[in-house]
């Protein structure tokens, strides 16, 4: 999805000094990347420039992010998703659990830097390298969803139905984000997510009403 930074829920254990330093470095690299891309465009922005702006070495950038595309795409959403889904009632339909979790994630996202979310989603739709890397990363989020569904149903995470349903959800939500970006971020993203999940629950209705 799109959350660039997700705060720890209230009452959650706070990270130690080492983890805080790592997070600070990650944020510095990301912030430098977003600023440079806004100023000069994605293609013109180099890892060397990012490193200089973040006051780290290029090797440090690569230690945190294997590629430039990963700087744009990597976030804290996956661990957040897994924990939050696990905390939902076991008998709650998975789509409804996902609806609650996504609302929470989007709420955290928009409480911080909405312009970052808009930039990231714009790059996902307009830059082929970013979109290609995003499609690769979808399998990680899909795997988390597979595990969550398997835990609730007692099925194997590798079952065809579990995999197809999970990746169908992830694909639909990815296209929702793309639709939002392609339409100039004019719509309310949580409302678009609700529309997508409603459609997946009720089924595709066919031609739109005139």
DRENTI-827320 format. One record per residue: residue in one letter; z, x, y of N, C-alpha, C, CB in turn. Coordinates in nm, 3 decimals. Atoms other than C-alpha are relative to their C-alpha. Glycine has a CB too. Example, Ala and Ser with C-alpha at 12.3 -4.5 7.8 and 13.67 -1.06 7.14 Angstrom:
BEGIN
(a,(0.000,0.089,-0.119),(0.780,1.230,-0.450),(0.000,0.090,0.120),(0.125,-0.099,0.003)) (s,(-0.006,-0.082,-0.119),(0.714,1.367,-0.106),(0.073,-0.077,0.109),(-0.142,0.041,0.046)) 
This chain:
BEGIN
(x,(0.000,0.083,-0.119),(0.000,0.000,0.000),(0.000,0.087,0.125),(0.121,-0.095,0.000)) (x,(0.022,-0.065,-0.128),(0.059,0.104,0.356),(0.124,0.061,0.063),(-0.058,-0.097,0.093)) (x,(-0.121,-0.044,-0.067),(0.419,0.192,0.427),(0.005,0.151,0.015),(0.123,-0.048,-0.075)) (x,(-0.002,-0.144,-0.023),(0.435,0.534,0.588),(0.140,0.057,-0.018),(-0.050,0.031,0.139)) (x,(-0.137,-0.044,0.019),(0.812,0.560,0.593),(0.084,-0.122,-0.034),(0.055,0.073,0.126)) (x,(-0.086,0.110,0.038),(1.064,0.339,0.420),(0.142,0.050,0.001),(-0.039,-0.058,-0.139)) (x,(-0.138,-0.042,-0.009),(1.429,0.368,0.509),(0.076,-0.041,-0.125),(0.066,-0.058,0.123)) (x,(-0.083,0.035,0.113),(1.693,0.368,0.239),(0.073,-0.129,0.030),(0.099,0.113,-0.034)) (x,(-0.074,0.124,-0.021),(1.851,0.022,0.192),(0.144,0.029,0.036),(-0.007,-0.088,-0.124)) (x,(-0.139,-0.017,-0.040),(2.195,-0.025,0.341),(0.089,0.016,-0.123),(0.047,-0.120,0.085)) (x,(-0.091,-0.021,0.111),(2.465,0.108,0.113),(-0.052,0.097,-0.104),(0.030,-0.128,-0.065)) (x,(0.056,-0.093,0.098),(2.230,0.338,-0.079),(0.054,0.140,0.025),(-0.155,-0.001,0.007)) (x,(-0.050,-0.137,-0.018),(2.347,0.697,-0.141),(-0.091,0.078,0.095),(0.010,0.073,-0.135)) (x,(0.076,-0.078,-0.096),(2.241,0.929,0.139),(-0.046,0.132,-0.064),(0.083,0.027,0.127)) (x,(0.050,-0.124,0.059),(2.025,1.232,0.049),(0.081,0.120,0.046),(-0.148,0.020,0.035)) (x,(-0.070,-0.122,-0.036),(2.177,1.580,0.050),(-0.075,0.080,0.103),(0.024,0.083,-0.122)) (x,(0.059,-0.082,-0.106),(2.102,1.855,0.299),(-0.139,0.050,-0.038),(0.090,0.119,0.030)) (x,(0.130,-0.052,0.042),(1.817,2.002,0.094),(-0.107,-0.108,0.005),(0.010,0.057,-0.142)) (x,(0.097,0.110,-0.002),(1.649,1.664,0.055),(-0.033,-0.040,0.143),(0.055,-0.121,-0.078)) (x,(0.026,0.035,-0.140),(1.691,1.592,0.425),(-0.092,0.100,0.067),(0.132,-0.009,0.078)) (x,(0.088,-0.103,-0.056),(1.528,1.923,0.514),(-0.144,-0.019,-0.048),(0.050,0.141,-0.038)) (x,(0.134,0.024,0.054),(1.236,1.847,0.283),(-0.065,-0.119,0.068),(0.006,-0.023,-0.152)) (x,(0.053,0.120,-0.064),(1.195,1.502,0.432),(-0.040,0.029,0.144),(0.102,-0.114,-0.006)) (x,(0.031,-0.037,-0.138),(1.206,1.648,0.783),(-0.132,0.076,0.008),(0.113,0.084,0.060)) (x,(0.125,-0.076,0.003),(0.928,1.890,0.693),(-0.118,-0.092,-0.028),(0.007,0.111,-0.104)) (x,(0.107,0.094,0.034),(0.718,1.616,0.534),(-0.037,-0.085,0.121),(0.042,-0.092,-0.118)) (x,(0.024,0.084,-0.116),(0.758,1.398,0.842),(-0.069,0.080,0.111),(0.132,-0.060,0.051)) (x,(0.062,-0.084,-0.103),(0.670,1.687,1.075),(-0.148,0.022,-0.030),(0.072,0.135,0.010)) (x,(0.141,-0.020,0.039),(0.350,1.753,0.879),(-0.080,-0.127,0.021),(-0.010,0.044,-0.146)) (x,(0.069,0.127,-0.019),(0.257,1.386,0.877),(-0.022,-0.030,0.148),(0.078,-0.113,-0.066)) (x,(0.012,0.033,-0.142),(0.329,1.336,1.246),(-0.104,0.088,0.069),(0.136,0.016,0.069)) (x,(0.100,-0.091,-0.058),(0.124,1.643,1.337),(-0.141,-0.042,-0.040),(0.027,0.146,-0.044)) (x,(0.132,0.043,0.050),(-0.163,1.518,1.121),(-0.048,-0.124,0.074),(0.007,-0.028,-0.151)) (x,(0.039,0.123,-0.068),(-0.165,1.170,1.275),(-0.037,0.026,0.145),(0.113,-0.102,-0.008)) (x,(0.027,-0.030,-0.141),(-0.151,1.312,1.628),(-0.135,0.069,0.015),(0.111,0.086,0.059)) (x,(0.126,-0.072,-0.009),(-0.438,1.553,1.568),(-0.119,-0.089,-0.032),(0.002,0.120,-0.093)) (x,(0.110,0.090,0.037),(-0.652,1.289,1.399),(-0.029,-0.097,0.113),(0.033,-0.077,-0.129)) (x,(0.022,0.090,-0.114),(-0.598,1.050,1.691),(-0.072,0.072,0.113),(0.132,-0.056,0.050)) (x,(0.058,-0.075,-0.111),(-0.697,1.326,1.933),(-0.143,0.047,-0.026),(0.084,0.119,0.031)) (x,(0.130,-0.064,0.023),(-0.999,1.477,1.759),(-0.076,-0.051,-0.122),(0.020,0.147,-0.014)) (x,(0.069,0.055,0.116),(-1.086,1.275,1.448),(0.043,0.067,-0.129),(-0.149,0.015,0.018)) (x,(-0.045,-0.049,0.131),(-1.026,1.324,1.078),(-0.074,0.127,-0.042),(-0.021,-0.108,-0.106)) (x,(0.079,-0.113,0.049),(-1.310,1.563,0.994),(0.028,0.127,0.079),(-0.148,-0.034,0.006)) (x,(-0.022,-0.118,-0.084),(-1.235,1.794,1.286),(0.140,0.059,-0.018),(-0.022,-0.035,0.145)) (x,(-0.137,-0.047,0.017),(-0.869,1.827,1.190),(0.012,0.084,-0.127),(0.098,-0.120,-0.007)) (x,(-0.013,-0.092,0.113),(-0.798,2.125,0.964),(0.146,0.016,-0.041),(-0.062,0.137,0.034)) (x,(-0.135,-0.026,0.048),(-0.497,2.214,0.753),(0.066,0.109,0.084),(-0.002,0.041,-0.148)) (x,(-0.055,-0.106,-0.084),(-0.454,2.527,0.965),(0.051,-0.056,0.133),(-0.106,0.107,0.026)) (x,(-0.045,0.063,-0.123),(-0.431,2.316,1.279),(0.126,-0.082,-0.023),(-0.111,-0.089,0.058)) (x,(-0.118,0.082,0.034),(-0.184,2.081,1.111),(0.122,0.089,-0.016),(-0.025,-0.081,-0.130)) (x,(-0.112,-0.092,0.022),(0.033,2.373,1.002),(0.053,0.054,0.132),(-0.043,0.116,-0.090)) (x,(-0.042,-0.053,-0.129),(0.037,2.519,1.351),(0.076,-0.105,0.081),(-0.121,0.051,0.079)) (x,(-0.063,0.107,-0.077),(0.125,2.184,1.510),(0.137,-0.037,-0.058),(-0.090,-0.123,0.004)) (x,(-0.127,0.034,0.066),(0.403,2.122,1.254),(0.095,0.119,-0.005),(-0.026,-0.050,-0.140)) (x,(-0.080,-0.123,-0.001),(0.531,2.480,1.295),(0.041,0.042,-0.141),(0.124,-0.018,0.087)) (x,(-0.019,-0.049,0.137),(0.494,2.563,0.926),(-0.125,0.079,-0.037),(0.025,-0.119,-0.102)) (x,(0.117,-0.073,0.046),(0.254,2.779,0.727),(-0.094,-0.094,-0.075),(0.041,0.118,-0.090)) (x,(0.093,0.080,0.080),(-0.064,2.641,0.564),(0.046,-0.014,-0.145),(-0.140,0.062,0.003)) (x,(-0.047,0.009,0.139),(0.091,2.724,0.225),(0.110,-0.104,-0.014),(0.050,0.136,-0.048)) (x,(-0.104,0.103,0.002),(0.387,2.502,0.313),(-0.063,-0.139,0.000),(0.095,0.015,0.120)) (x,(0.070,0.129,0.000),(0.150,2.216,0.394),(-0.049,-0.033,-0.140),(-0.119,0.003,0.099)) (x,(0.054,0.025,0.134),(-0.017,2.255,0.055),(0.111,-0.018,-0.104),(-0.091,0.113,-0.041)) (x,(-0.110,0.018,0.093),(0.321,2.277,-0.117),(0.049,-0.146,0.001),(0.115,0.096,0.033)) (x,(-0.044,0.139,-0.012),(0.406,1.931,0.013),(-0.113,-0.099,-0.027),(0.056,-0.024,0.139)) (x,(0.115,0.089,0.015),(0.056,1.782,0.006),(-0.118,0.079,-0.055),(-0.037,-0.067,0.137)) (x,(0.107,-0.079,0.062),(-0.212,1.913,-0.234),(-0.132,-0.001,0.077),(-0.025,-0.051,-0.138)) (x,(0.124,0.010,-0.077),(-0.499,1.793,-0.011),(0.029,-0.063,0.136),(-0.107,-0.082,-0.077)) (x,(-0.016,0.064,-0.131),(-0.549,1.679,0.347),(0.008,-0.151,-0.015),(-0.117,0.037,0.093)) (x,(-0.004,0.144,0.024),(-0.613,1.330,0.213),(0.139,-0.047,-0.040),(-0.101,-0.039,-0.109)) (x,(-0.134,0.038,0.044),(-0.269,1.329,0.054),(0.097,-0.012,0.116),(0.052,0.101,-0.101)) (x,(-0.087,0.012,-0.117),(-0.107,1.381,0.394),(-0.009,-0.141,0.056),(-0.037,0.104,0.108)) (x,(0.020,0.135,-0.052),(-0.256,1.052,0.503),(0.056,-0.105,-0.095),(-0.149,-0.026,0.024)) (x,(-0.029,0.104,0.098),(-0.186,0.864,0.180),(0.140,0.003,-0.057),(-0.096,0.009,-0.110)) (x,(-0.128,-0.010,0.068),(0.142,0.995,0.041),(0.110,-0.066,0.081),(0.035,0.146,-0.027)) (x,(-0.111,0.068,-0.066),(0.444,0.780,0.122),(0.116,-0.016,-0.097),(-0.044,-0.136,0.056)) (x,(-0.117,0.023,0.085),(0.779,0.669,-0.017),(-0.005,-0.138,-0.066),(0.128,0.014,0.081)) (x,(0.009,0.138,0.049),(0.646,0.332,-0.134),(0.022,-0.010,-0.150),(-0.135,-0.058,0.035)) (x,(-0.008,0.013,0.145),(0.621,0.400,-0.508),(0.144,-0.002,-0.053),(-0.076,0.112,-0.065)) (x,(-0.139,0.008,0.047),(0.989,0.487,-0.571),(0.073,-0.122,0.052),(0.075,0.125,0.039)) (x,(-0.058,0.122,-0.058),(1.088,0.203,-0.337),(-0.041,-0.121,-0.084),(-0.045,-0.018,0.147)) (x,(0.051,0.112,0.078),(0.867,-0.039,-0.532),(0.071,-0.010,-0.134),(-0.149,0.013,-0.020)) (x,(-0.059,0.002,0.133),(1.007,0.062,-0.870),(0.146,-0.045,0.004),(-0.010,0.139,-0.063)) (x,(-0.141,0.036,-0.008),(1.372,0.035,-0.766),(0.018,-0.145,0.041),(0.072,0.092,0.097)) (x,(-0.014,0.137,-0.049),(1.327,-0.289,-0.577),(-0.041,-0.103,-0.104),(-0.083,-0.019,0.126)) (x,(0.040,0.092,0.107),(1.141,-0.457,-0.864),(0.106,-0.006,-0.108),(-0.135,0.042,-0.060)) (x,(-0.105,-0.003,0.102),(1.413,-0.347,-1.103),(0.122,-0.080,0.044),(0.040,0.145,-0.031)) (x,(-0.116,0.072,-0.052),(1.672,-0.506,-0.876),(-0.022,-0.151,0.010),(0.036,0.053,0.136)) (x,(0.028,0.144,-0.007),(1.500,-0.847,-0.875),(0.047,-0.070,-0.128),(-0.151,-0.024,0.024)) (x,(-0.042,0.073,0.120),(1.615,-1.123,-1.117),(-0.100,0.015,-0.114),(0.020,-0.148,0.032)) (x,(0.087,-0.027,0.115),(1.478,-1.059,-1.466),(-0.090,-0.118,-0.033),(0.084,0.036,-0.121)) (x,(0.079,0.118,0.034),(1.352,-1.418,-1.500),(-0.091,-0.045,0.114),(0.091,-0.113,-0.040)) (x,(0.087,0.034,-0.113),(1.170,-1.421,-1.165),(-0.144,0.040,-0.032),(0.048,0.070,0.130)) (x,(0.139,-0.038,0.024),(0.788,-1.430,-1.196),(-0.034,0.129,0.074),(-0.095,-0.112,0.045)) (x,(0.026,-0.132,-0.057),(0.654,-1.080,-1.129),(-0.073,-0.009,0.134),(-0.080,0.084,-0.096)) (x,(0.071,0.014,-0.127),(0.422,-1.202,-0.853),(0.096,-0.035,0.112),(-0.110,-0.108,-0.012)) (x,(-0.098,0.035,-0.103),(0.715,-1.359,-0.668),(0.090,0.118,0.032),(0.084,-0.120,-0.046)) (x,(-0.079,-0.121,-0.025),(0.920,-1.042,-0.712),(-0.077,0.094,0.090),(0.036,0.069,-0.132)) (x,(0.084,-0.088,-0.080),(0.631,-0.844,-0.571),(-0.012,-0.051,0.143),(-0.139,0.013,-0.063)) (x,(0.008,0.059,-0.134),(0.605,-1.085,-0.278),(0.123,0.037,0.083),(-0.013,-0.155,-0.009)) (x,(-0.125,-0.033,-0.071),(0.971,-1.028,-0.186),(0.005,0.149,0.035),(0.122,-0.039,-0.086)) (x,(-0.008,-0.145,-0.021),(0.947,-0.651,-0.226),(-0.099,0.044,0.108),(-0.028,0.075,-0.131)) (x,(0.100,-0.038,-0.100),(0.627,-0.624,-0.021),(0.040,-0.046,0.140),(-0.137,-0.060,-0.037)) (x,(-0.049,0.045,-0.130),(0.774,-0.833,0.259),(0.104,0.098,0.054),(0.059,-0.143,-0.010)) (x,(-0.104,-0.094,-0.041),(1.070,-0.598,0.266),(-0.062,0.133,0.043),(0.101,0.022,-0.114)) (x,(0.066,-0.128,-0.032),(0.846,-0.289,0.263),(-0.074,-0.009,0.133),(-0.097,0.041,-0.112)) (x,(0.075,0.016,-0.124),(0.625,-0.423,0.541),(0.093,-0.016,0.119),(-0.093,-0.120,-0.009)) (x,(-0.098,0.013,-0.107),(0.931,-0.513,0.745),(0.051,0.136,0.043),(0.116,-0.089,-0.045)) (x,(-0.041,-0.137,-0.033),(1.056,-0.153,0.723),(-0.111,0.072,0.074),(0.039,0.077,-0.126)) (x,(0.115,-0.070,-0.057),(0.707,-0.029,0.805),(-0.019,-0.034,0.148),(-0.127,-0.033,-0.078)) (x,(0.032,0.042,-0.136),(0.651,-0.235,1.118),(0.117,0.018,0.095),(-0.043,-0.143,0.000)) (x,(-0.113,-0.024,-0.089),(1.001,-0.170,1.250),(-0.005,0.142,0.057),(0.132,-0.022,-0.074)) (x,(0.005,-0.138,-0.047),(0.901,0.196,1.301),(-0.127,0.025,0.080),(0.008,0.097,-0.119)) (x,(0.119,-0.039,-0.073),(0.544,0.295,1.389),(-0.122,-0.078,-0.050),(-0.025,0.151,-0.012)) (x,(0.115,0.078,0.045),(0.283,0.020,1.348),(-0.132,0.070,0.025),(-0.002,-0.134,0.068)) (x,(0.126,-0.069,-0.028),(0.018,0.245,1.506),(-0.036,0.097,-0.112),(0.009,0.074,0.134)) (x,(0.027,-0.089,0.112),(0.057,0.484,1.213),(-0.062,-0.077,-0.115),(0.130,0.070,-0.046)) (x,(0.055,0.084,0.106),(-0.006,0.206,0.964),(-0.144,-0.036,0.029),(0.084,-0.127,-0.016)) (x,(0.136,0.036,-0.036),(-0.316,0.100,1.153),(-0.094,0.120,-0.015),(-0.005,-0.053,0.145)) (x,(0.083,-0.119,0.013),(-0.447,0.456,1.165),(-0.026,0.030,-0.148),(0.067,0.122,0.068)) (x,(0.015,-0.032,0.142),(-0.385,0.511,0.793),(-0.098,-0.095,-0.066),(0.136,-0.006,-0.070)) (x,(0.089,0.096,0.065),(-0.557,0.190,0.688),(-0.142,0.013,0.054),(0.052,-0.143,0.022)) (x,(0.133,-0.024,-0.057),(-0.847,0.264,0.925),(-0.067,0.116,-0.072),(0.009,0.027,0.152)) (x,(0.054,-0.116,0.071),(-0.893,0.603,0.759),(-0.036,-0.036,-0.145),(0.100,0.116,0.003)) (x,(0.027,0.041,0.138),(-0.875,0.441,0.414),(-0.134,-0.071,-0.014),(0.111,-0.089,-0.051)) (x,(0.125,0.076,0.007),(-1.171,0.221,0.496),(-0.120,0.078,0.053),(0.014,-0.128,0.077)) (x,(0.111,-0.066,-0.068),(-1.379,0.460,0.709),(-0.032,0.140,-0.051),(0.028,0.007,0.145)) (x,(0.022,-0.138,0.043),(-1.336,0.806,0.552),(-0.014,0.002,-0.153),(0.119,0.093,0.046)) (x,(0.023,0.004,0.145),(-1.492,0.835,0.203),(0.099,0.085,-0.080),(-0.139,0.047,-0.030)) (x,(-0.092,-0.088,0.075),(-1.266,1.126,0.097),(0.138,-0.063,-0.012),(0.010,0.137,0.068)) (x,(-0.131,0.065,0.003),(-0.953,0.932,0.188),(-0.003,-0.119,-0.095),(0.043,-0.045,0.142)) (x,(0.009,0.117,0.088),(-1.071,0.616,0.013),(-0.008,0.045,-0.146),(-0.123,-0.086,0.038)) (x,(0.011,-0.049,0.137),(-1.166,0.814,-0.298),(0.136,0.046,-0.053),(-0.101,0.114,-0.007)) (x,(-0.132,-0.045,0.041),(-0.824,0.978,-0.310),(0.096,-0.117,-0.017),(0.057,0.099,0.102)) (x,(-0.084,0.119,0.011),(-0.659,0.641,-0.255),(-0.023,-0.070,-0.133),(-0.028,-0.095,0.117)) (x,(0.031,0.065,0.127),(-0.840,0.495,-0.555),(0.060,0.077,-0.117),(-0.151,-0.013,-0.018)) (x,(-0.064,-0.081,0.104),(-0.714,0.786,-0.765),(0.151,-0.028,-0.006),(-0.025,0.150,0.026)) (x,(-0.145,0.018,-0.005),(-0.356,0.728,-0.650),(0.044,-0.139,-0.045),(0.050,0.026,0.139)) (x,(-0.035,0.135,0.041),(-0.370,0.358,-0.739),(0.055,-0.004,-0.142),(-0.120,-0.091,0.010)) (x,(-0.047,-0.001,0.139),(-0.312,0.448,-1.105),(0.150,0.028,-0.008),(-0.077,0.104,-0.081)) (x,(-0.144,-0.029,-0.001),(0.035,0.582,-1.016),(0.078,-0.127,0.029),(0.033,0.109,0.104)) (x,(-0.067,0.125,-0.033),(0.140,0.257,-0.849),(-0.019,-0.102,-0.111),(-0.052,-0.056,0.133)) (x,(0.025,0.091,0.112),(-0.023,0.063,-1.130),(0.091,0.030,-0.119),(-0.145,0.009,-0.043)) (x,(-0.089,-0.038,0.109),(0.183,0.258,-1.382),(0.142,-0.049,0.022),(0.001,0.150,-0.018)) (x,(-0.132,0.052,-0.034),(0.503,0.162,-1.201),(0.007,-0.150,-0.028),(0.034,0.029,0.147)) (x,(0.003,0.144,0.023),(0.402,-0.202,-1.212),(-0.005,-0.031,-0.150),(-0.121,-0.062,0.070)) (x,(0.004,0.018,0.146),(0.319,-0.171,-1.582),(0.139,0.012,-0.061),(-0.095,0.102,-0.065)) (x,(-0.135,-0.019,0.053),(0.667,-0.040,-1.654),(0.091,-0.116,0.037),(0.060,0.131,0.052)) (x,(-0.084,0.111,-0.045),(0.829,-0.316,-1.450),(-0.030,-0.126,-0.080),(-0.020,-0.026,0.149)) (x,(0.039,0.118,0.078),(0.633,-0.587,-1.629),(0.045,0.015,-0.145),(-0.152,-0.022,0.006)) (x,(-0.040,-0.024,0.139),(0.703,-0.429,-1.968),(0.150,-0.020,-0.018),(-0.039,0.141,-0.044)) (x,(-0.145,0.017,0.009),(1.078,-0.421,-1.899),(0.038,-0.147,-0.004),(0.068,0.069,0.118)) (x,(-0.033,0.142,-0.007),(1.078,-0.792,-1.821),(-0.048,-0.079,-0.121),(-0.059,-0.060,0.125)) (x,(0.063,0.079,0.107),(0.855,-0.909,-2.102),(0.025,0.054,-0.139),(-0.147,-0.007,0.024)) (x,(-0.019,-0.059,0.132),(0.948,-0.672,-2.383),(-0.130,0.051,-0.061),(0.062,-0.099,-0.092)) (x,(0.128,-0.050,0.049),(0.585,-0.568,-2.414),(-0.010,0.149,0.027),(-0.117,-0.075,0.065)) (x,(0.024,-0.142,-0.023),(0.453,-0.215,-2.425),(-0.074,0.017,0.132),(-0.081,0.062,-0.118)) (x,(0.071,-0.021,-0.126),(0.346,-0.076,-2.085),(-0.149,0.028,-0.018),(0.063,0.115,0.075)) (x,(0.139,-0.031,0.025),(0.019,0.030,-2.247),(-0.082,-0.116,-0.052),(-0.009,0.111,-0.094)) (x,(0.076,0.116,0.047),(-0.076,-0.319,-2.368),(-0.113,-0.034,0.098),(0.093,-0.122,-0.019)) (x,(0.116,0.031,-0.083),(-0.417,-0.427,-2.242),(0.035,-0.103,0.107),(-0.115,-0.051,-0.086)) (x,(-0.030,0.107,-0.095),(-0.284,-0.744,-2.080),(0.091,0.050,0.113),(0.067,-0.118,-0.071)) (x,(-0.091,-0.055,-0.101),(-0.006,-0.557,-1.901),(-0.077,0.089,0.097),(0.115,0.080,-0.067)) (x,(0.077,-0.089,-0.084),(-0.245,-0.291,-1.773),(-0.099,-0.076,0.088),(-0.073,0.101,-0.086)) (x,(0.100,0.075,-0.076),(-0.513,-0.539,-1.667),(0.066,-0.080,0.112),(-0.078,-0.094,-0.093)) (x,(-0.069,0.079,-0.101),(-0.265,-0.761,-1.484),(0.052,0.089,0.112),(0.114,-0.080,-0.063)) (x,(-0.057,-0.091,-0.100),(-0.096,-0.468,-1.309),(-0.107,0.055,0.092),(0.073,0.114,-0.069)) (x,(0.104,-0.058,-0.082),(-0.415,-0.302,-1.193),(-0.076,-0.105,0.079),(-0.097,0.080,-0.085)) (x,(0.060,0.109,-0.076),(-0.556,-0.639,-1.092),(0.079,-0.029,0.127),(-0.009,-0.126,-0.086)) (x,(-0.086,0.020,-0.116),(-0.259,-0.687,-0.863),(-0.017,0.112,0.103),(0.146,-0.008,-0.043)) (x,(0.012,-0.114,-0.091),(-0.285,-0.337,-0.719),(-0.136,-0.001,0.070),(0.018,0.132,-0.077)) (x,(0.133,0.006,-0.060),(-0.660,-0.374,-0.664),(-0.010,-0.109,0.106),(-0.104,-0.024,-0.107)) (x,(0.005,0.111,-0.096),(-0.616,-0.710,-0.492),(0.075,0.034,0.128),(0.058,-0.127,-0.062)) (x,(-0.078,-0.037,-0.118),(-0.350,-0.574,-0.258),(-0.068,0.111,0.080),(0.141,0.045,-0.042)) (x,(0.077,-0.105,-0.069),(-0.563,-0.269,-0.180),(-0.113,-0.061,0.082),(-0.056,0.101,-0.101)) (x,(0.107,0.067,-0.072),(-0.851,-0.495,-0.083),(0.053,-0.082,0.116),(-0.080,-0.089,-0.094)) (x,(-0.063,0.073,-0.110),(-0.614,-0.702,0.130),(0.022,0.094,0.118),(0.134,-0.063,-0.044)) (x,(-0.021,-0.098,-0.106),(-0.524,-0.390,0.326),(-0.133,0.040,0.064),(0.071,0.125,-0.056)) (x,(0.133,-0.035,-0.053),(-0.893,-0.299,0.359),(-0.054,-0.112,0.088),(-0.098,0.029,-0.116)) (x,(0.045,0.115,-0.078),(-0.975,-0.650,0.483),(0.068,-0.001,0.136),(0.029,-0.133,-0.075)) (x,(-0.078,-0.003,-0.124),(-0.699,-0.621,0.744),(-0.055,0.106,0.095),(0.147,0.028,-0.030)) (x,(0.052,-0.109,-0.084),(-0.834,-0.287,0.869),(-0.141,-0.030,0.049),(0.001,0.132,-0.077)) (x,(0.139,0.028,-0.036),(-1.198,-0.397,0.866),(-0.012,-0.108,0.107),(-0.078,-0.041,-0.123)) (x,(0.001,0.105,-0.101),(-1.109,-0.695,1.085),(0.086,0.037,0.120),(0.049,-0.131,-0.060)) (x,(-0.066,-0.048,-0.121),(-0.945,-0.480,1.349),(0.149,-0.023,0.005),(-0.062,-0.062,0.116)) (x,(-0.145,0.021,0.007),(-0.587,-0.540,1.233),(0.044,-0.121,0.083),(0.073,0.125,0.049)) (x,(-0.033,0.117,-0.083),(-0.599,-0.876,1.412),(0.090,-0.099,-0.073),(-0.128,-0.070,0.045)) (x,(-0.081,0.094,0.078),(-0.441,-1.076,1.130),(0.140,0.054,-0.022),(-0.067,-0.030,-0.134)) (x,(-0.135,-0.041,0.038),(-0.077,-1.070,1.030),(-0.004,0.046,-0.145),(0.102,-0.117,0.021)) (x,(0.013,-0.054,0.134),(-0.063,-0.841,0.727),(0.088,-0.070,-0.103),(0.033,0.146,0.001)) (x,(-0.079,0.075,0.098),(0.232,-1.014,0.554),(-0.061,-0.135,-0.038),(0.140,-0.022,0.054)) (x,(0.066,0.128,0.030),(0.042,-1.344,0.584),(-0.119,0.021,-0.092),(-0.045,-0.069,0.130)) (x,(0.112,-0.030,0.088),(-0.266,-1.186,0.426),(0.048,0.031,-0.142),(-0.081,0.118,0.055)) (x,(-0.056,-0.031,0.132),(-0.052,-1.050,0.142),(0.042,-0.128,-0.070),(0.121,0.097,0.012)) (x,(-0.039,0.128,0.059),(0.092,-1.398,0.086),(-0.123,-0.077,-0.050),(0.078,-0.086,0.102)) (x,(0.122,0.069,0.041),(-0.261,-1.543,0.074),(-0.054,0.059,-0.131),(-0.107,0.010,0.109)) (x,(0.050,-0.066,0.121),(-0.363,-1.286,-0.186),(0.085,-0.035,-0.121),(-0.003,0.151,0.019)) (x,(-0.088,0.030,0.113),(-0.059,-1.345,-0.406),(-0.008,-0.147,-0.038),(0.145,0.038,0.035)) (x,(0.018,0.142,0.031),(-0.102,-1.722,-0.376),(-0.127,-0.021,-0.082),(-0.006,-0.084,0.130)) (x,(0.126,0.012,0.072),(-0.462,-1.687,-0.491),(0.013,0.051,-0.143),(-0.111,0.075,0.073)) (x,(-0.018,-0.055,0.134),(-0.361,-1.469,-0.785),(0.084,-0.092,-0.087),(0.063,0.138,0.008)) (x,(-0.087,0.092,0.075),(-0.097,-1.722,-0.887),(-0.074,-0.128,-0.036),(0.126,-0.034,0.081)) (x,(0.064,0.130,0.021),(-0.308,-2.037,-0.846),(-0.139,0.011,-0.058),(-0.007,-0.075,0.130)) (x,(0.137,-0.017,0.045),(-0.648,-1.891,-0.933),(-0.096,-0.017,0.116),(-0.034,-0.100,-0.111)) (x,(0.102,0.006,-0.105),(-0.966,-1.862,-0.729),(-0.056,-0.140,0.008),(-0.114,0.103,-0.026)) (x,(0.035,0.140,-0.015),(-1.059,-2.201,-0.584),(-0.149,-0.025,0.017),(0.073,-0.056,0.117)) (x,(0.143,0.021,-0.019),(-1.431,-2.142,-0.535),(-0.037,-0.001,0.147),(-0.043,-0.130,-0.065)) (x,(0.049,-0.004,-0.139),(-1.627,-2.209,-0.212),(0.109,-0.047,0.098),(-0.127,-0.088,0.016)) (x,(-0.094,0.041,-0.103),(-1.419,-2.233,0.105),(-0.043,-0.132,0.057),(0.011,0.106,0.111)) (x,(0.032,0.127,-0.062),(-1.397,-2.569,0.274),(-0.081,0.024,0.126),(0.127,-0.079,0.032)) (x,(0.083,-0.011,-0.121),(-1.654,-2.623,0.547),(0.083,-0.028,0.123),(-0.121,-0.096,-0.007)) 
